[in-house]
């Protein structure tokens, strides 16, 4: 019992001997697993059932998403380093790492906004002389389009904007719902971290003795990270893998 | 054992910044491997278990070290794993119901 309470400088008596706030945070994270589990399940269930494009293979850019994944992973490292610095009463170091974490979180969000914009403005270019068997669903629909298609225009190459939005197809609906909710979690996390950063300048608000406040924010932040680890593999890597379409 | 000595013992159990950095490097390497093997076409369907294992390893590393489950009370692990198992169960049940594996 004393372990958790003494560790955080709070000597409250509880039936389990564990801090109530930390217990509540873990209960919340357990329930959030179910929330994201349902969203991932919905995405998988509807995967490959879209009647029209664009599909994952048309829009995903694995190199870009790998960079944003790396940024989020590194933000987890800076988060634990901020926590470690606070426990050691190194306030300047703590603030540097905490600000770094928030900046990396914002960078991840910027990547996500960029990605969503690219998807919404996705343009398909089709070579009219390419064999039909080699064209994807969305390329085929552009090729046969009655206004801008190959036959209609008589051009050697045609192009059309076929953006992906939540309304476009099942893939768009489930993808934006899943990644959008994750992005909302990251946004909340960034607000939380920035609040702690600014509070740390107020005397007595963020101290080594009250490190549980930061510990809870850190748990939330790492959870957001592990959810992205799953999304990156299941949605992005499996999404572009031909045998899994 | 006094509260103070327990606190000191707990402090010692927490990883050092060096360990956190090493884990971050391992996570980065695992991500690089994931992206790397993704481009190896000869792996075909073999890529699925490999990617599941690699992301599982990353997941566990973050939970154990960054979220301190390795060092904290087991009740926290139980609460989290219970949610995780339920989530996995719901996911598998939905996928089966909607003939994902058919």
Interface residues (C-beta under 8 A of the other chain):
Chain A: X2 X3 X4 X5 X6 X7 X11 X16 X18 X22 X23 X26 X27 X29 X30 X31 X32 X33 X34 X36 X37 X38 X40 X41 X42 X44 X45 X47 X62 X63 X66 X69 X70 X73 X74 X76 X77 X79 X80 X81 X84 X85 X87 X218 X219 X222 X223 X225 X226 X229 X230 X232 X233 X237 X238 X240 X241 X243 X244
Chain B: X3 X4 X6 X7 X10 X11 X14 X16 X17 X20 X21 X23 X24 X27 X28 X31 X34 X35 X38 X44 X45 X47 X48 X51 X52 X54 X55 X58 X59 X62 X63 X65 X66 X67 X72 X73 X75 X76 X79 X80 X82 X83 X84 X86 X87 X88 X90 X91 X94 X95 X98 X100
